[in-house]
Amino acid sequence: MECPCWIEFDFSNYPMSSFEEIRASVWDINNPQHTIFHNQEGVAHIIEVSQGSHEITVIRGLQNSEYDDGVVSIPTGFQADSIYACTQRIECIGETLRYMPMAYRQFATITLTIKDENLAENVKDLRIIGDTNGINCRNMAPIKGVLEFLLPVSTE
């Protein structure tokens, strides 16, 4: 029987205050593994896998979104979470592998300004509708689907 490989996730490039949990998924041909790492300084974050080629996905920033098998979905009525994610193929050829994920921003912040003062005084919220409601974290591709939520209007 072949010896396993332990992947140690190094989150030292993440400020400890920047996440409450990080989700890591590791896929090989036979066995997907999904793990949630919690923000605990000094605790090793390790996943045991078989030796060979693996695809790793790391995501942080999930609050309202749902995560299932590498896909983030935005529930109806919610805005997209401010998530950071990355995916990479690695080769596990020894007993241990230290992996430092570099998660990149997968969201945009949009500011809408109503220039007409009369209109701005009477608008309480805006209905936002779109045709993308998630992301496939295995290839960072958008997921087609209905996105709809109310955006409160600020008078500031």
C-alpha positions as CSV (number, residue, x, y, z in Angstrom):
1,M,0.0,0.0,0.0
2,E,1.2,3.4,-0.9
3,C,2.1,5.9,1.8
4,P,-0.2,8.9,2.1
5,C,0.8,12.5,1.7
6,W,-0.1,15.2,4.2
7,I,-0.9,18.6,2.7
8,E,-0.2,21.3,5.3
9,F,-2.0,24.5,4.4
10,D,0.0,27.6,5.3
11,F,-2.3,30.6,5.8
12,S,0.5,32.9,7.1
13,N,-0.2,35.3,4.3
14,Y,-3.7,35.8,5.6
15,P,-4.1,38.2,8.5
16,M,-5.6,36.2,11.4
17,S,-8.5,38.7,11.6
18,S,-9.3,38.3,7.9
19,F,-11.3,35.0,8.2
20,E,-13.4,33.0,10.6
21,E,-13.3,29.9,8.4
22,I,-11.6,28.8,5.2
23,R,-13.0,26.0,3.1
24,A,-10.6,23.7,1.3
25,S,-11.5,21.0,-1.2
26,V,-9.1,18.5,-2.6
27,W,-10.0,16.3,-5.6
28,D,-8.3,13.3,-6.9
29,I,-9.8,10.8,-9.3
30,N,-11.5,8.7,-6.7
31,N,-12.1,10.8,-3.6
32,P,-13.2,14.4,-3.1
33,Q,-12.5,15.8,0.4
34,H,-14.0,19.0,1.8
35,T,-12.7,20.5,5.0
36,I,-13.4,23.6,7.0
37,F,-10.5,25.2,8.7
38,H,-11.3,27.6,11.6
39,N,-9.3,30.6,12.6
40,Q,-7.0,29.3,15.2
41,E,-3.6,30.7,15.5
42,G,-0.9,28.1,16.0
43,V,-3.1,25.2,14.8
44,A,-1.8,23.1,11.9
45,H,-4.3,22.8,9.0
46,I,-3.7,19.4,7.4
47,I,-5.5,17.1,5.0
48,E,-4.3,13.5,4.3
49,V,-4.5,12.4,0.7
50,S,-3.1,9.7,-1.5
51,Q,0.1,10.5,-3.4
52,G,-0.4,11.7,-7.0
53,S,-2.1,14.6,-8.7
54,H,-4.7,16.6,-6.9
55,E,-6.8,19.7,-7.6
56,I,-7.1,22.1,-4.5
57,T,-9.7,24.8,-4.1
58,V,-9.6,27.3,-1.2
59,I,-12.3,29.8,-0.5
60,R,-12.8,32.3,2.3
61,G,-15.4,35.0,3.0
62,L,-18.6,32.9,2.8
63,Q,-21.4,34.4,4.9
64,N,-24.8,33.9,3.2
65,S,-23.7,31.9,0.2
66,E,-24.0,28.1,0.0
67,Y,-21.0,26.0,-0.8
68,D,-21.4,22.5,-2.3
69,D,-18.7,20.4,-4.1
70,G,-16.7,23.5,-5.2
71,V,-19.6,25.6,-6.3
72,V,-20.7,28.8,-4.4
73,S,-24.4,29.7,-4.9
74,I,-26.0,33.0,-3.9
75,P,-29.4,32.4,-2.2
76,T,-32.4,34.3,-3.5
77,G,-32.7,37.6,-1.8
78,F,-29.0,38.0,-0.9
79,Q,-26.1,39.9,-2.3
80,A,-22.9,38.1,-3.2
81,D,-20.5,37.5,-0.4
82,S,-17.1,39.2,-0.5
83,I,-15.2,35.9,-1.3
84,Y,-11.6,35.2,-2.1
85,A,-10.8,31.9,-3.9
86,C,-8.1,30.0,-5.8
87,T,-7.7,26.7,-7.4
88,Q,-4.5,24.9,-8.3
89,R,-3.3,21.4,-9.4
90,I,-0.5,20.0,-7.3
91,E,1.6,16.9,-7.3
92,C,1.9,15.0,-4.0
93,I,5.0,12.9,-4.4
94,G,6.4,12.7,-0.9
95,E,5.0,12.3,2.6
96,T,4.3,16.0,3.2
97,L,3.6,19.0,1.1
98,R,3.4,22.6,2.4
99,Y,0.8,24.6,0.4
100,M,0.4,28.4,0.6
101,P,-2.8,29.3,-1.2
102,M,-3.1,32.7,-2.8
103,A,-6.8,33.5,-2.8
104,Y,-7.9,36.2,-5.2
105,R,-10.9,38.5,-5.0
106,Q,-14.0,37.0,-6.7
107,F,-16.4,39.9,-6.3
108,A,-17.0,43.5,-7.3
109,T,-18.3,46.4,-5.2
110,I,-20.7,48.7,-7.0
111,T,-21.9,52.1,-5.8
112,L,-25.1,53.5,-7.4
113,T,-25.7,57.2,-7.1
114,I,-29.1,58.7,-7.8
115,K,-28.4,62.2,-9.2
116,D,-32.0,63.4,-9.3
117,E,-32.7,64.8,-5.8
118,N,-36.5,64.4,-6.1
119,L,-36.2,60.8,-7.2
120,A,-33.6,60.1,-4.5
121,E,-35.9,61.3,-1.8
122,N,-38.7,58.9,-2.8
123,V,-36.7,55.8,-3.5
124,K,-36.4,53.4,-0.5
125,D,-34.7,50.5,-2.2
126,L,-33.7,49.2,-5.6
127,R,-34.4,45.8,-7.0
128,I,-31.2,44.3,-8.4
129,I,-31.6,41.5,-11.0
130,G,-28.9,39.5,-12.7
131,D,-28.3,36.3,-14.6
132,T,-25.3,35.0,-12.6
133,N,-25.8,33.6,-9.1
134,G,-22.6,31.8,-8.2
135,I,-19.1,30.7,-9.1
136,N,-17.5,27.3,-9.8
137,C,-14.4,27.5,-7.7
138,R,-12.8,24.6,-9.5
139,N,-12.3,26.8,-12.6
140,M,-13.5,30.3,-11.4
141,A,-16.3,30.3,-14.0
142,P,-19.6,32.1,-13.3
143,I,-22.7,30.0,-12.7
144,K,-25.8,31.1,-14.7
145,G,-28.9,31.6,-12.6
146,V,-31.3,34.2,-11.3
147,L,-29.8,36.7,-8.9
148,E,-32.3,39.0,-7.3
149,F,-32.2,41.1,-4.2
150,L,-33.3,44.5,-2.7
151,L,-30.6,47.1,-2.3
152,P,-31.4,49.6,0.5
153,V,-30.9,53.2,-0.6
154,S,-28.8,55.3,1.7
155,T,-29.4,59.1,2.0
156,E,-25.8,59.8,2.9
